[in-house]
Amino acid sequence: MDATQLQERPVEQIITTLRVEVVDGPDRGKEATSTEVLSIGTAKDNVLAIGDFTVSRYHLEIAVKPNGIAITDLGSTNGTYVNDQRVVLPVTLVNGAKIRIANNEILFEQEAEHGGALRKPSGWGIGPDAFALVGFAP
Protein backbone atom coordinates (compact mmCIF):
# COMPACT_ATOMS: atom_id res chain seq x y z
CA MET A 1 0.00 0.00 0.00
CA ASP A 2 1.41 3.38 -1.03
CA ALA A 3 1.44 6.19 1.47
CA THR A 4 0.03 9.45 0.25
CA GLN A 5 2.51 12.26 0.47
CA LEU A 6 1.61 15.88 0.52
CA GLN A 7 3.90 18.22 -1.30
CA GLU A 8 4.47 21.62 0.14
CA ARG A 9 3.64 24.43 -2.28
CA PRO A 10 5.60 27.63 -2.18
CA VAL A 11 3.59 30.42 -0.62
CA GLU A 12 3.21 33.43 -2.86
CA GLN A 13 2.98 36.74 -1.08
CA ILE A 14 0.76 39.47 -2.50
CA ILE A 15 1.53 43.02 -1.47
CA THR A 16 -1.33 45.43 -2.06
CA THR A 17 -0.91 49.17 -2.30
CA LEU A 18 -3.99 51.25 -1.61
CA ARG A 19 -4.05 54.62 -3.38
CA VAL A 20 -6.57 57.44 -3.17
CA GLU A 21 -6.66 60.76 -4.98
CA VAL A 22 -9.08 63.64 -4.51
CA VAL A 23 -10.27 64.27 -8.06
CA ASP A 24 -12.97 66.88 -7.33
CA GLY A 25 -13.63 69.28 -4.48
CA PRO A 26 -11.74 71.70 -2.24
CA ASP A 27 -8.84 69.28 -1.72
CA ARG A 28 -8.46 68.33 -5.39
CA GLY A 29 -5.02 66.92 -6.19
CA LYS A 30 -4.27 65.53 -2.73
CA GLU A 31 -3.35 61.87 -2.71
CA ALA A 32 -2.14 59.19 -0.35
CA THR A 33 -0.99 55.57 -0.36
CA SER A 34 -0.78 52.79 2.20
CA THR A 35 -0.17 49.06 2.24
CA GLU A 36 -2.54 48.15 5.10
CA VAL A 37 -4.94 50.84 6.33
CA LEU A 38 -5.72 54.18 4.74
CA SER A 39 -7.66 56.61 6.93
CA ILE A 40 -9.29 59.81 5.66
CA GLY A 41 -10.57 62.77 7.67
CA THR A 42 -9.67 66.26 8.84
CA ALA A 43 -7.44 65.14 11.74
CA LYS A 44 -3.76 65.57 10.91
CA ASP A 45 -2.90 61.97 11.85
CA ASN A 46 -5.01 60.51 9.00
CA VAL A 47 -3.10 59.09 6.04
CA LEU A 48 -5.08 61.57 3.90
CA ALA A 49 -5.91 64.73 5.85
CA ILE A 50 -8.70 66.74 4.20
CA GLY A 51 -9.15 70.46 4.90
CA ASP A 52 -12.89 70.56 4.12
CA PHE A 53 -14.74 71.38 7.37
CA THR A 54 -17.75 69.26 6.28
CA VAL A 55 -15.59 66.12 6.54
CA SER A 56 -15.41 64.43 9.96
CA ARG A 57 -12.12 64.24 11.88
CA TYR A 58 -11.99 60.47 11.36
CA HIS A 59 -14.37 60.02 8.44
CA LEU A 60 -13.55 56.66 6.84
CA GLU A 61 -11.06 53.86 6.67
CA ILE A 62 -9.99 51.66 3.76
CA ALA A 63 -8.26 48.45 4.82
CA VAL A 64 -6.86 45.23 3.38
CA LYS A 65 -8.97 42.33 4.68
CA PRO A 66 -8.61 38.57 4.05
CA ASN A 67 -11.41 38.61 1.45
CA GLY A 68 -10.68 41.96 -0.24
CA ILE A 69 -10.39 45.68 0.33
CA ALA A 70 -13.05 47.12 2.65
CA ILE A 71 -14.23 50.68 3.18
CA THR A 72 -15.84 51.57 6.51
CA ASP A 73 -17.57 54.81 7.46
CA LEU A 74 -16.36 55.66 10.98
CA GLY A 75 -19.61 57.27 12.12
CA SER A 76 -19.17 60.43 10.06
CA THR A 77 -21.76 63.20 10.22
CA ASN A 78 -22.27 63.61 6.47
CA GLY A 79 -21.76 60.01 5.38
CA THR A 80 -19.57 58.14 2.93
CA TYR A 81 -20.78 57.21 -0.55
CA VAL A 82 -19.30 54.69 -2.98
CA ASN A 83 -20.60 55.11 -6.53
CA ASP A 84 -23.54 57.13 -5.16
CA GLN A 85 -24.55 54.45 -2.62
CA ARG A 86 -24.31 55.33 1.07
CA VAL A 87 -22.00 53.09 3.07
CA VAL A 88 -23.72 51.90 6.26
CA LEU A 89 -21.68 48.72 6.84
CA PRO A 90 -18.21 47.79 5.56
CA VAL A 91 -18.26 47.45 1.77
CA THR A 92 -15.84 45.67 -0.55
CA LEU A 93 -14.07 48.08 -2.91
CA VAL A 94 -12.68 47.33 -6.33
CA ASN A 95 -10.26 49.27 -8.45
CA GLY A 96 -11.64 52.53 -9.80
CA ALA A 97 -14.37 53.02 -7.18
CA LYS A 98 -15.49 56.63 -6.71
CA ILE A 99 -15.84 57.66 -3.09
CA ARG A 100 -17.68 60.83 -2.08
CA ILE A 101 -17.28 62.44 1.32
CA ALA A 102 -18.94 65.82 1.73
CA ASN A 103 -17.76 68.00 -1.18
CA ASN A 104 -14.87 65.74 -2.21
CA GLU A 105 -14.82 62.99 -4.82
CA ILE A 106 -12.02 60.51 -4.26
CA LEU A 107 -10.79 57.90 -6.72
CA PHE A 108 -9.69 54.59 -5.20
CA GLU A 109 -7.04 52.49 -6.90
CA GLN A 110 -5.36 49.29 -5.83
CA GLU A 111 -2.14 47.81 -7.10
CA ALA A 112 -1.05 44.30 -6.21
CA GLU A 113 2.46 42.96 -6.54
CA HIS A 114 2.00 39.29 -7.29
CA GLY A 115 4.89 36.96 -7.97
CA GLY A 116 7.25 39.83 -8.66
CA ALA A 117 5.05 41.41 -11.35
CA LEU A 118 2.97 44.47 -10.64
CA ARG A 119 -0.60 44.21 -11.86
CA LYS A 120 -3.64 46.38 -11.45
CA PRO A 121 -6.80 44.41 -10.70
CA SER A 122 -9.61 45.06 -13.14
CA GLY A 123 -13.17 46.06 -12.38
CA TRP A 124 -14.98 49.21 -11.39
CA GLY A 125 -17.00 50.27 -8.38
CA ILE A 126 -18.24 48.06 -5.60
CA GLY A 127 -17.65 44.32 -5.72
CA PRO A 128 -20.70 42.24 -6.75
CA ASP A 129 -20.95 40.61 -3.33
CA ALA A 130 -21.10 43.96 -1.57
CA PHE A 131 -24.49 45.26 -2.70
CA ALA A 132 -26.25 43.67 0.28
CA LEU A 133 -24.00 45.70 2.55
CA VAL A 134 -24.80 49.08 0.99
CA GLY A 135 -27.62 51.13 2.42
CA PHE A 136 -29.36 54.11 0.97
CA ALA A 137 -29.32 57.59 2.45
CA PRO A 138 -32.56 58.38 4.28
Solvent accessible surface area in square Angstrom, and as a share of the most:
residue,aa,sasa,rsa
1,M,243,1.08
2,D,139,0.72
3,A,89,0.69
4,T,124,0.72
5,Q,153,0.68
6,L,169,0.84
7,Q,165,0.74
8,E,170,0.76
9,R,205,0.75
10,P,129,0.81
11,V,146,0.84
12,E,96,0.43
13,Q,138,0.62
14,I,84,0.43
15,I,82,0.42
16,T,17,0.10
17,T,42,0.24
18,L,0,0.00
19,R,57,0.21
20,V,0,0.00
21,E,44,0.20
22,V,0,0.00
23,V,44,0.25
24,D,69,0.36
25,G,24,0.23
26,P,92,0.58
27,D,15,0.08
28,R,173,0.63
29,G,47,0.45
30,K,85,0.36
31,E,94,0.42
32,A,13,0.10
33,T,77,0.45
34,S,23,0.15
35,T,75,0.44
36,E,122,0.55
37,V,66,0.38
38,L,0,0.00
39,S,22,0.14
40,I,0,0.00
41,G,0,0.00
42,T,38,0.22
43,A,17,0.13
44,K,186,0.79
45,D,109,0.56
46,N,11,0.06
47,V,68,0.39
48,L,6,0.03
49,A,29,0.23
50,I,3,0.02
51,G,64,0.61
52,D,10,0.05
53,F,188,0.78
54,T,38,0.22
55,V,7,0.04
56,S,24,0.16
57,R,171,0.62
58,Y,98,0.37
59,H,0,0.00
60,L,0,0.00
61,E,53,0.24
62,I,0,0.00
63,A,7,0.05
64,V,63,0.36
65,K,95,0.40
66,P,144,0.90
67,N,131,0.67
68,G,29,0.28
69,I,9,0.04
70,A,13,0.10
71,I,0,0.00
72,T,38,0.22
73,D,30,0.15
74,L,79,0.39
75,G,71,0.68
76,S,12,0.08
77,T,119,0.69
78,N,69,0.36
79,G,0,0.00
80,T,0,0.00
81,Y,54,0.21
82,V,0,0.00
83,N,56,0.29
84,D,126,0.65
85,Q,48,0.21
86,R,56,0.20
87,V,3,0.02
88,V,85,0.49
89,L,98,0.49
90,P,64,0.40
91,V,1,0.00
92,T,31,0.18
93,L,4,0.02
94,V,36,0.21
95,N,23,0.12
96,G,6,0.06
97,A,0,0.00
98,K,91,0.38
99,I,0,0.00
100,R,83,0.30
101,I,0,0.00
102,A,26,0.20
103,N,83,0.43
104,N,0,0.00
105,E,38,0.17
106,I,0,0.00
107,L,35,0.17
108,F,0,0.00
109,E,38,0.17
110,Q,27,0.12
111,E,45,0.20
112,A,3,0.02
113,E,76,0.34
114,H,63,0.28
115,G,56,0.54
116,G,67,0.65
117,A,64,0.49
118,L,116,0.58
119,R,114,0.42
120,K,117,0.49
121,P,28,0.18
122,S,108,0.70
123,G,35,0.34
124,W,196,0.69
125,G,6,0.06
126,I,15,0.08
127,G,2,0.02
128,P,119,0.75
129,D,107,0.55
130,A,1,0.00
131,F,124,0.51
132,A,99,0.76
133,L,70,0.35
134,V,16,0.09
135,G,15,0.15
136,F,155,0.65
137,A,48,0.37
138,P,164,1.03
